[in-house]
Amino acid sequence: MYKLKCGHLAFILFLFVDPGSLVAQSYDVIIRNGRIIDGSGNPWFRGDVGIHGKTIAGIGDLGDAIAKREVDASGLYVTPGFIDTHSHAGPGLTSEDLSEGRPLLAQGITTVLINPDGGGMVDLKDQKERLMRHGIGVNVIQLVPHGSIRRSIMGSEDRAPTDSEMAQMLDLAQDGMREGAFGMSSGTFYVPGSYAEASEIEEMAKVVAKYKGVYTSHIRDESNYTIGLIESVEEVINVARNAKITSVITHVKALGPPVWGFGSAVVRKIDAAREEGLEIYADQYPYLGSSTGLSAALLPRWAQSGGADSLFNRLNRPGSREDIRAAMADNLARRGGADRIQFRRVYYDETIEGKLLSDVADEREQEALDVAIELISRGGASIISFNMFRDDLETLMIQPWTMTSSDGGLVPWMEGVPHPRSYGAFPRKIRKYVLEDQLVGLAEAVRSMTGLPAQVFRIKDRGLLRVGSHADLLVFDLSRINDPGTFTDPHQLAEGMVEVFVDGETAITNGQFTGTKAGKIITRN
């Protein structure tokens, strides 16, 4: 009989056994026995997740692998970190007191896209430096802001740009894309973006498209202020068509009684565009109330041409004031009336914050429009406007091309009465529309917050739980997911996040903030 020598035996073992398997795999963190939802829309599966450094290094049954720290996720869900595609958190994150981004982390948000609605800083390099001065708790993606660029070149003029001005705006858009922006935002509802013709937007979008960027727009009219909701949707579709660019209708909605029921028409327009071969998407926050400025909601745009001084001159001029008031009456009706307007932030009169315009008018024994004009004359106010129809919100939410966003910001604790979306947009969608109303499934909701935004904006190695991806991930208790903030008492952190990792570092552990600021600026290149 042939006898195996020791050398032969070792050789045969080498052929059939991976030597690395003889030594237990080592990780920095292992999350054990969780219900893993990977962000693709697939249902959960049970498994482990191993983190090494900033990277997801193992998924599945990690068996005898060892780690410096283990998290028991039995009965808990493990998902990618949420990506907020429409965030006003940029200014707050530059503040030392707010830079950790606790209201964001408590929602499970690990990445935000800033400079929405055409607003924000034009100089993205300067913005990066301000953001990183104190460190940031979440990752940040920048957008090029069309409205801010237009204002920097033309002020608040209601006219088309000259050739020279257009060239300067195109150069600034290109500078932003070279700085690593992921696309361009516009706010054609707001001054000065509302003064831009569609052709101006398209020319700037062509520059963005050269860098594989995305165009996202607060559309020109979400109601029937000017060209109407459906034509405004078509305008964004035309930008996608003519500039050959992926486009997003941001915080999609049908705003006010005149367009309630139009949600299905918006869906048909987007579906037809996608059938044509255009990449059109939307994002949405899960509330029936919106938030904006009192001036933006009620003033006609012609009254705002030339800036604040020109507006005040018109308000002080007989005849002109009456014309403005008449237009404001129409706009207030579009919003559903004075009992649908709640004051959010009024710097010169905190006593009316949280109150309805109708209540303030009754207290002062004035007409609601006269109260509004007085407030605008003193510098304006931020408002919440209860102007959406549940059927429209749900029709738009269930579409496979609708992402989740917050449209929220970061405000000093207990300052004003902000929209509760700043504290609870993402958990609200899960609690109300997944668990309570069962409108969408959990895996679909998570996809709208993770894999879909990463796909739309081409965010590399985020949004999906995959080996090799950045370790932005969440462990949450579905039974405890909650958004306790309300429209009158919004300053309440979301609940249910057990562990939150940002680039492999622990931002929340056992439901407690660690103070870690592991966020970074993610650039397109």
C-alpha positions as semicolon CSV with decimal commas, in nm:
position;residue;x (nm);y (nm);z (nm)
1;M;0,000;0,000;0,000
2;Y;0,122;0,343;-0,091
3;K;0,201;0,550;0,217
4;L;0,153;0,925;0,214
5;K;0,449;1,116;0,335
6;C;0,399;1,433;0,539
7;G;0,495;1,653;0,245
8;H;0,240;1,483;0,016
9;L;-0,035;1,526;0,275
10;A;0,041;1,894;0,320
11;F;0,030;1,941;-0,059
12;I;-0,311;1,772;-0,087
13;L;-0,449;1,988;0,197
14;F;-0,316;2,297;0,022
15;L;-0,511;2,203;-0,293
16;F;-0,844;2,166;-0,118
17;V;-0,831;2,400;0,182
18;D;-0,787;2,775;0,172
19;P;-0,508;2,838;0,424
20;G;-0,679;3,165;0,517
21;S;-0,982;2,970;0,637
22;L;-0,771;2,801;0,901
23;V;-0,740;3,139;1,074
24;A;-1,060;3,312;1,187
25;Q;-1,140;3,621;0,981
26;S;-1,093;3,940;1,181
27;Y;-1,309;4,255;1,164
28;D;-1,333;4,577;1,355
29;V;-1,707;4,530;1,405
30;I;-1,943;4,239;1,343
31;I;-2,318;4,297;1,347
32;R;-2,462;3,954;1,424
33;N;-2,790;3,789;1,331
34;G;-2,969;4,093;1,189
35;R;-3,250;4,113;0,937
36;I;-3,054;4,260;0,648
37;I;-3,231;4,485;0,397
38;D;-2,965;4,563;0,139
39;G;-3,125;4,869;-0,024
40;S;-3,206;4,703;-0,357
41;G;-3,574;4,650;-0,277
42;N;-3,523;4,281;-0,206
43;P;-3,683;4,142;0,112
44;W;-3,473;4,101;0,424
45;F;-3,253;3,802;0,489
46;R;-3,087;3,696;0,811
47;G;-2,713;3,737;0,837
48;D;-2,407;3,911;0,975
49;V;-2,224;4,220;0,855
50;G;-1,852;4,268;0,911
51;I;-1,686;4,610;0,904
52;H;-1,315;4,661;0,851
53;G;-1,199;5,021;0,867
54;K;-1,435;5,231;0,654
55;T;-1,557;4,938;0,448
56;I;-1,812;4,660;0,460
57;A;-1,584;4,357;0,442
58;G;-1,823;4,066;0,493
59;I;-2,195;3,986;0,464
60;G;-2,370;3,657;0,536
61;D;-2,285;3,389;0,789
62;L;-1,955;3,509;0,935
63;G;-1,936;3,204;1,159
64;D;-1,624;3,198;1,377
65;A;-1,499;3,537;1,261
66;I;-1,375;3,758;1,541
67;A;-1,404;4,132;1,595
68;K;-1,295;4,404;1,831
69;R;-1,664;4,472;1,890
70;E;-1,978;4,271;1,824
71;V;-2,334;4,400;1,799
72;D;-2,621;4,161;1,863
73;A;-2,884;4,257;1,606
74;S;-3,128;3,976;1,685
75;G;-3,477;4,102;1,606
76;L;-3,334;4,424;1,457
77;Y;-3,300;4,547;1,099
78;V;-2,969;4,629;0,931
79;T;-2,983;4,865;0,633
80;P;-2,765;5,111;0,444
81;G;-2,752;5,462;0,589
82;F;-3,029;5,685;0,456
83;I;-2,949;5,940;0,184
84;D;-3,144;6,267;0,201
85;T;-3,170;6,401;-0,155
86;H;-3,308;6,742;-0,053
87;S;-3,153;6,890;0,260
88;H;-3,119;7,244;0,393
89;A;-2,873;7,123;0,658
90;G;-2,570;7,283;0,492
91;P;-2,566;7,611;0,690
92;G;-2,631;7,431;1,018
93;L;-2,349;7,184;0,961
94;T;-2,103;7,474;0,934
95;S;-2,195;7,573;1,290
96;E;-1,986;7,412;1,564
97;D;-2,294;7,355;1,780
98;L;-2,486;7,176;1,505
99;S;-2,204;7,015;1,307
100;E;-2,258;6,668;1,455
101;G;-2,601;6,668;1,292
102;R;-2,785;6,486;1,570
103;P;-3,138;6,537;1,426
104;L;-3,010;6,381;1,103
105;L;-2,835;6,086;1,265
106;A;-3,137;6,013;1,484
107;Q;-3,338;5,967;1,163
108;G;-3,073;5,733;1,021
109;I;-2,951;5,990;0,769
110;T;-2,581;5,943;0,695
111;T;-2,555;6,147;0,371
112;V;-2,723;6,473;0,269
113;L;-2,739;6,657;-0,063
114;I;-2,721;7,031;0,004
115;N;-2,782;7,355;-0,188
116;P;-3,134;7,259;-0,303
117;D;-3,397;7,483;-0,467
118;G;-3,128;7,679;-0,651
119;G;-2,998;7,823;-0,322
120;G;-2,676;7,789;-0,125
121;M;-2,320;7,900;-0,176
122;V;-2,182;7,965;-0,523
123;D;-1,819;7,901;-0,420
124;L;-1,828;7,531;-0,340
125;K;-1,462;7,522;-0,238
126;D;-1,529;7,786;0,027
127;Q;-1,836;7,593;0,137
128;K;-1,629;7,277;0,180
129;E;-1,382;7,461;0,401
130;R;-1,662;7,600;0,617
131;L;-1,822;7,257;0,651
132;M;-1,500;7,086;0,757
133;R;-1,387;7,359;0,996
134;H;-1,545;7,182;1,295
135;G;-1,593;6,842;1,134
136;I;-1,931;6,704;1,029
137;G;-2,133;6,412;1,158
138;V;-2,277;6,310;0,819
139;N;-2,149;6,294;0,465
140;V;-2,227;6,590;0,240
141;I;-2,282;6,607;-0,135
142;Q;-2,294;6,950;-0,297
143;L;-2,513;7,076;-0,579
144;V;-2,448;7,380;-0,799
145;P;-2,720;7,638;-0,711
146;H;-2,870;7,802;-1,021
147;G;-3,057;8,076;-0,831
148;S;-2,753;8,182;-0,629
149;I;-2,543;8,194;-0,944
150;R;-2,804;8,406;-1,121
151;R;-2,828;8,644;-0,824
152;S;-2,449;8,681;-0,806
153;I;-2,441;8,795;-1,169
154;M;-2,777;8,968;-1,221
155;G;-2,922;9,042;-0,879
156;S;-3,301;9,006;-0,870
157;E;-3,365;9,144;-1,216
158;D;-3,667;9,013;-1,402
159;R;-3,508;8,977;-1,746
160;A;-3,304;8,746;-1,961
161;P;-2,924;8,754;-1,917
162;T;-2,703;8,925;-2,168
163;D;-2,457;8,709;-2,360
164;S;-2,182;8,819;-2,124
165;E;-2,390;8,741;-1,814
166;M;-2,489;8,402;-1,952
167;A;-2,124;8,320;-2,017
168;Q;-2,039;8,410;-1,657
169;M;-2,318;8,188;-1,523
170;L;-2,204;7,898;-1,738
171;D;-1,848;7,944;-1,610
172;L;-1,966;7,938;-1,247
173;A;-2,169;7,623;-1,310
174;Q;-1,862;7,460;-1,463
175;D;-1,646;7,570;-1,168
176;G;-1,890;7,399;-0,932
177;M;-1,890;7,077;-1,130
178;R;-1,510;7,077;-1,145
179;E;-1,513;7,117;-0,768
180;G;-1,695;6,785;-0,748
181;A;-2,066;6,876;-0,737
182;F;-2,308;6,597;-0,828
183;G;-2,540;6,821;-1,025
184;M;-2,736;7,145;-1,030
185;S;-3,045;7,253;-0,841
186;S;-3,295;7,518;-0,942
187;G;-3,586;7,687;-0,773
188;T;-3,785;7,833;-1,059
189;F;-4,070;7,906;-0,816
190;Y;-3,849;8,146;-0,620
191;V;-3,685;8,480;-0,695
192;P;-3,457;8,505;-0,889
193;G;-3,492;8,158;-1,044
194;S;-3,851;8,238;-1,140
195;Y;-3,721;8,506;-1,378
196;A;-3,518;8,251;-1,577
197;E;-3,660;8,120;-1,901
198;A;-3,646;7,746;-1,960
199;S;-3,375;7,800;-2,223
200;E;-3,145;7,952;-1,959
201;I;-3,187;7,647;-1,736
202;E;-3,125;7,415;-2,030
203;E;-2,798;7,586;-2,125
204;M;-2,666;7,553;-1,771
205;A;-2,789;7,194;-1,751
206;K;-2,588;7,112;-2,063
207;V;-2,273;7,215;-1,878
208;V;-2,370;6,995;-1,583
209;A;-2,447;6,704;-1,815
210;K;-2,091;6,708;-1,951
211;Y;-1,978;6,607;-1,602
212;K;-2,248;6,337;-1,571
213;G;-2,434;6,551;-1,318
214;V;-2,805;6,548;-1,230
215;Y;-3,058;6,831;-1,254
216;T;-3,302;6,868;-0,963
217;S;-3,572;7,134;-0,953
218;H;-3,825;7,294;-0,724
219;I;-4,053;7,334;-1,022
220;R;-4,189;7,667;-1,142
221;D;-4,542;7,606;-1,023
222;E;-4,673;7,332;-0,792
223;S;-5,024;7,477;-0,814
224;N;-5,173;7,722;-1,064
225;Y;-4,976;8,035;-0,976
226;T;-4,834;8,084;-1,326
227;I;-4,792;7,811;-1,588
228;G;-4,952;7,540;-1,375
229;L;-4,836;7,215;-1,219
230;I;-4,843;6,994;-1,528
231;E;-4,662;7,243;-1,754
232;S;-4,400;7,284;-1,482
233;V;-4,344;6,909;-1,477
234;E;-4,313;6,919;-1,856
235;E;-4,052;7,196;-1,824
236;V;-3,828;6,967;-1,619
237;I;-3,885;6,685;-1,865
238;N;-3,782;6,917;-2,148
239;V;-3,461;7,005;-1,966
240;A;-3,387;6,631;-1,944
241;R;-3,465;6,589;-2,313
242;N;-3,278;6,891;-2,448
243;A;-2,978;6,882;-2,216
244;K;-2,958;6,502;-2,212
245;I;-2,947;6,497;-1,835
246;T;-3,104;6,292;-1,556
247;S;-3,365;6,513;-1,388
248;V;-3,548;6,510;-1,055
249;I;-3,871;6,685;-0,958
250;T;-3,787;6,759;-0,600
251;H;-4,041;6,745;-0,312
252;V;-4,304;6,651;-0,569
253;K;-4,657;6,754;-0,473
254;A;-4,988;6,900;-0,587
255;L;-5,008;7,217;-0,377
256;G;-5,344;7,364;-0,285
257;P;-5,711;7,295;-0,360
258;P;-5,694;7,410;-0,726
259;V;-5,472;7,110;-0,814
260;W;-5,582;6,848;-0,564
261;G;-5,622;6,523;-0,754
262;F;-5,347;6,610;-1,006
263;G;-5,105;6,354;-0,858
264;S;-5,210;6,089;-1,107
265;A;-5,155;6,332;-1,397
266;V;-4,801;6,396;-1,272
267;V;-4,743;6,020;-1,263
268;R;-4,865;5,981;-1,621
269;K;-4,631;6,258;-1,741
270;I;-4,327;6,106;-1,572
271;D;-4,413;5,753;-1,684
272;A;-4,449;5,872;-2,045
273;A;-4,114;6,052;-2,028
274;R;-3,946;5,741;-1,889
275;E;-4,107;5,530;-2,161
276;E;-3,950;5,774;-2,408
277;G;-3,611;5,694;-2,257
278;L;-3,564;5,996;-2,032
279;E;-3,434;5,947;-1,678
280;I;-3,692;6,135;-1,473
281;Y;-3,732;6,083;-1,098
282;A;-3,889;6,257;-0,802
283;D;-3,832;6,289;-0,431
284;Q;-4,090;6,352;-0,162
285;Y;-4,126;6,422;0,210
286;P;-4,409;6,234;0,384
287;Y;-4,621;6,523;0,514
288;L;-4,935;6,707;0,405
289;G;-4,785;7,041;0,508
290;S;-4,511;7,224;0,320
291;S;-4,281;7,503;0,436
292;T;-4,157;7,819;0,268
293;G;-4,136;8,193;0,318
294;L;-4,444;8,411;0,358
295;S;-4,323;8,630;0,072
296;A;-4,266;8,332;-0,159
297;A;-4,611;8,194;-0,079
298;L;-4,814;8,512;-0,120
299;L;-4,633;8,782;-0,316
300;P;-4,658;8,797;-0,695
301;R;-4,315;8,763;-0,852
302;W;-4,341;9,092;-1,042
303;A;-4,360;9,272;-0,707
304;Q;-4,025;9,124;-0,602
305;S;-3,831;9,225;-0,911
306;G;-3,529;9,440;-0,822
307;G;-3,499;9,317;-0,463
308;A;-3,626;9,424;-0,122
309;D;-3,600;9,801;-0,174
310;S;-3,805;9,784;-0,493
311;L;-4,066;9,571;-0,319
312;F;-4,099;9,813;-0,028
313;N;-4,131;10,106;-0,267
314;R;-4,418;9,929;-0,444
315;L;-4,588;9,848;-0,114
316;N;-4,567;10,215;-0,012
317;R;-4,703;10,343;-0,343
318;P;-5,085;10,380;-0,367
319;G;-5,227;10,179;-0,652
320;S;-4,929;9,945;-0,659
321;R;-5,005;9,831;-0,304
322;E;-5,364;9,751;-0,400
323;D;-5,245;9,549;-0,702
324;I;-5,008;9,353;-0,480
325;R;-5,281;9,293;-0,223
326;A;-5,519;9,164;-0,489
327;A;-5,260;8,920;-0,618
328;M;-5,186;8,809;-0,261
329;A;-5,556;8,738;-0,209
330;D;-5,550;8,499;-0,505
331;N;-5,234;8,331;-0,376
332;L;-5,375;8,291;-0,026
333;A;-5,680;8,120;-0,178
334;R;-5,446;7,887;-0,368
335;R;-5,301;7,787;-0,032
336;G;-5,644;7,714;0,110
337;G;-5,686;8,029;0,321
338;A;-5,541;8,194;0,632
339;D;-5,628;7,901;0,857
340;R;-5,381;7,683;0,661
341;I;-5,081;7,914;0,719
342;Q;-4,879;7,862;1,039
343;F;-4,589;8,085;1,137
344;R;-4,265;7,894;1,174
345;R;-4,000;8,160;1,240
346;V;-4,053;8,534;1,290
347;Y;-3,732;8,697;1,409
348;Y;-3,894;9,022;1,524
349;D;-4,203;8,873;1,689
350;E;-4,154;8,531;1,846
351;T;-4,497;8,551;2,012
352;I;-4,673;8,452;1,689
353;E;-4,448;8,152;1,610
354;G;-4,660;7,837;1,596
355;K;-4,982;8,033;1,545
356;L;-5,206;8,036;1,238
357;L;-5,232;8,349;1,026
358;S;-5,609;8,345;1,083
359;D;-5,561;8,342;1,462
360;V;-5,310;8,629;1,455
361;A;-5,550;8,829;1,238
362;D;-5,833;8,769;1,486
363;E;-5,614;8,868;1,781
364;R;-5,515;9,193;1,608
365;E;-5,863;9,254;1,469
366;Q;-5,717;9,289;1,120
367;E;-5,768;9,129;0,783
368;A;-5,531;8,836;0,728
369;L;-5,383;8,997;0,417
370;D;-5,306;9,318;0,606
371;V;-5,125;9,117;0,875
372;A;-4,928;8,941;0,601
373;I;-4,832;9,268;0,431
374;E;-4,721;9,415;0,763
375;L;-4,504;9,111;0,837
376;I;-4,351;9,117;0,488
377;S;-4,280;9,490;0,527
378;R;-4,090;9,414;0,849
379;G;-3,871;9,151;0,686
380;G;-4,096;8,852;0,624
381;A;-4,152;8,525;0,805
382;S;-4,110;8,152;0,755
383;I;-4,432;7,956;0,739
384;I;-4,579;7,606;0,726
385;S;-4,861;7,570;0,476
386;F;-5,113;7,287;0,511
387;N;-5,206;7,250;0,148
388;M;-5,174;6,892;0,026
389;F;-5,427;6,616;-0,038
390;R;-5,362;6,272;0,105
391;D;-5,454;6,084;-0,213
392;D;-5,196;6,281;-0,414
393;L;-4,924;6,221;-0,156
394;E;-4,991;5,848;-0,157
395;T;-5,019;5,825;-0,536
396;L;-4,678;5,987;-0,573
397;M;-4,518;5,795;-0,285
398;I;-4,580;5,447;-0,427
399;Q;-4,407;5,515;-0,759
400;P;-4,083;5,317;-0,815
401;W;-3,907;5,639;-0,921
402;T;-3,989;5,835;-0,603
403;M;-3,709;5,883;-0,350
404;T;-3,751;5,997;0,010
405;S;-3,626;6,339;0,119
406;S;-3,674;6,568;0,417
407;D;-3,651;6,926;0,280
408;G;-3,546;6,992;0,638
409;G;-3,264;7,188;0,792
410;L;-3,065;7,206;1,114
411;V;-3,181;7,474;1,354
412;P;-3,062;7,563;1,705
413;W;-3,242;7,359;1,966
414;M;-3,580;7,513;2,054
415;E;-3,545;7,799;1,804
416;G;-3,872;7,884;1,634
417;V;-4,132;7,625;1,537
418;P;-3,975;7,448;1,239
419;H;-4,145;7,191;1,020
420;P;-4,119;6,851;1,196
421;R;-3,962;6,706;0,878
422;S;-3,630;6,841;1,005
423;Y;-3,652;6,585;1,285
424;G;-3,864;6,301;1,156
425;A;-3,916;6,269;0,778
426;F;-3,750;5,929;0,733
427;P;-3,885;5,751;1,042
428;R;-4,229;5,899;0,971
429;K;-4,241;5,728;0,633
430;I;-4,158;5,397;0,798
431;R;-4,389;5,437;1,096
432;K;-4,695;5,580;0,919
433;Y;-4,679;5,455;0,562
434;V;-4,512;5,116;0,619
435;L;-4,635;5,004;0,960
436;E;-4,963;5,189;1,015
437;D;-5,112;5,245;0,670
438;Q;-4,926;4,959;0,495
439;L;-4,904;5,170;0,181
440;V;-4,550;5,055;0,099
441;G;-4,339;4,762;0,211
442;L;-4,038;4,809;0,435
443;A;-3,790;4,696;0,170
444;E;-3,945;4,939;-0,082
445;A;-3,931;5,225;0,168
446;V;-3,565;5,152;0,247
447;R;-3,485;5,139;-0,126
448;S;-3,639;5,485;-0,168
449;M;-3,400;5,610;0,103
450;T;-3,084;5,425;-0,003
451;G;-3,033;5,231;-0,324
452;L;-3,252;5,452;-0,542
453;P;-3,086;5,785;-0,446
454;A;-2,744;5,625;-0,494
455;Q;-2,851;5,507;-0,839
456;V;-3,005;5,840;-0,944
457;F;-2,711;6,055;-0,836
458;R;-2,444;5,796;-0,920
459;I;-2,311;5,789;-0,564
460;K;-2,043;5,526;-0,576
461;D;-2,026;5,249;-0,314
462;R;-2,308;5,386;-0,098
463;G;-2,677;5,313;-0,070
464;L;-2,641;4,933;-0,094
465;L;-2,507;4,682;0,154
466;R;-2,236;4,517;-0,054
467;V;-1,889;4,391;0,027
468;G;-1,654;4,674;-0,063
469;S;-1,910;4,951;-0,003
470;H;-1,853;5,230;0,247
471;A;-1,972;5,130;0,591
472;D;-2,262;5,375;0,621
473;L;-2,522;5,157;0,785
474;L;-2,797;5,140;1,041
475;V;-2,926;4,898;1,299
476;F;-3,278;4,988;1,410
477;D;-3,564;4,852;1,613
478;L;-3,866;4,858;1,383
479;S;-4,106;4,840;1,677
480;R;-3,960;5,161;1,818
481;I;-3,924;5,367;1,498
482;N;-4,109;5,692;1,566
483;D;-4,117;6,062;1,485
484;P;-4,254;6,228;1,800
485;G;-4,216;6,583;1,666
486;T;-4,539;6,765;1,575
487;F;-4,621;7,084;1,388
488;T;-4,662;7,269;1,718
489;D;-4,390;7,087;1,914
490;P;-4,131;6,984;1,652
491;H;-3,807;6,989;1,853
492;Q;-3,805;6,616;1,933
493;L;-3,547;6,371;1,806
494;A;-3,659;6,065;1,615
495;E;-3,653;5,730;1,790
496;G;-3,558;5,373;1,708
497;M;-3,198;5,392;1,585
498;V;-2,987;5,150;1,790
499;E;-2,658;5,178;1,599
500;V;-2,557;5,426;1,327
501;F;-2,224;5,396;1,144
502;V;-2,080;5,668;0,924
503;D;-1,785;5,548;0,717
504;G;-1,728;5,266;0,964
505;E;-1,725;5,487;1,273
506;T;-1,996;5,467;1,536
507;A;-2,211;5,780;1,553
508;I;-2,487;5,622;1,765
509;T;-2,442;5,315;1,983
510;N;-2,707;5,159;2,204
511;G;-2,926;5,453;2,107
512;Q;-2,678;5,712;2,238
513;F;-2,476;5,967;2,042
514;T;-2,100;5,916;2,057
515;G;-1,999;6,266;1,945
516;T;-1,803;6,120;1,654
517;K;-1,785;6,335;1,342
518;A;-1,689;6,091;1,070
519;G;-1,866;6,262;0,781
520;K;-1,684;6,394;0,478
521;I;-1,750;6,585;0,158
522;I;-1,823;6,333;-0,115
523;T;-1,716;6,462;-0,454
524;R;-1,833;6,335;-0,791
525;N;-1,479;6,267;-0,910
